[in-house]
């Protein structure tokens, strides 16, 4: 085949073969979207949840008011004014006064301080004990895991109210006694949750690699297992706080919690029982309202975190 024949063959080909490809079929060189971290994507999903966001905002306002409202108010938490007994809500006393003339607005925010402190301390202690116990049990497995789970079953069978009453007899009613009573059996749910998460994660490749390099048990649990199980742990903590707050209010309502003249929501509800039939509704309304709103806020935040921290929901918008 000579050169002229090759030229004629090329000339006979369709001209479309020599035209540039349309822009739509050319390789796009647009910059790739930057990757989003797990915690950033979780925040994006939480931000798109109106109920969880409203609950989080309420809790922030509650914490700020619990810290600063009793400090900035002209009224005292414990000072009595018998000339101002059972006054309804007004511009002078926003939430009214109780049967001893104490300002309910200040006592409500002081009660929020007590309740939040009890709830957060109970959640923190549950986290430390439950994560340590459940993580070690799940990682070791075998007979160690079986023995440690039997201990949990024995503790779980203890009557909660009986434990509280025994502690009150031994230690006396106080805030410390309530915290100890709440944490004696409160960490069991956290330990079971962490154990289940560790059982799922301990056979992953990165855990096997860490053990092959001689990493200790504490190092593997702290650096590899707990970070990957932190989502369910945080959700459990947000559900522990309202349970502890309600338990403190219940014990204080029974007279087993914070003692007079200091205030908690349970103490205020107990004090209001003697005067509510006379029409002084505000003395029970405000502590009951804040107990309900706080528990609702923590629960919706916990539900929102459970959805936001679920990796199956993608990387967020």
Secondary structure, DSSP 8 states (H G I E B T S, - for coil): --HHHHHHHHHHS-GGGGS---TTTS-----------HHHHHHHHHHT-HHHHHHHHHHHHHHHHHHHHHHH-SS-SS---GGGTT--S-SSSTT-B-TT--BHHHHHHHHHHHHHHHHHHHHHHHHHHHHHHHHHHHHH-HHHHHHHHHHHHHHHTS-HHHHHHHHHHHH-SSHHHHHHHHHHHHTHHHHHHHHHHHHHHTTSHHHHHHHHTT--HHHHIIIIIHHHTHHHHHHHHHHHHHHHHHHHHHHHHTTSSS-TTS--HHHHHHHHTTTGGGT-THHHHHHHHHHHHHHHHHHHHHHHHHHHT-GGG-S--
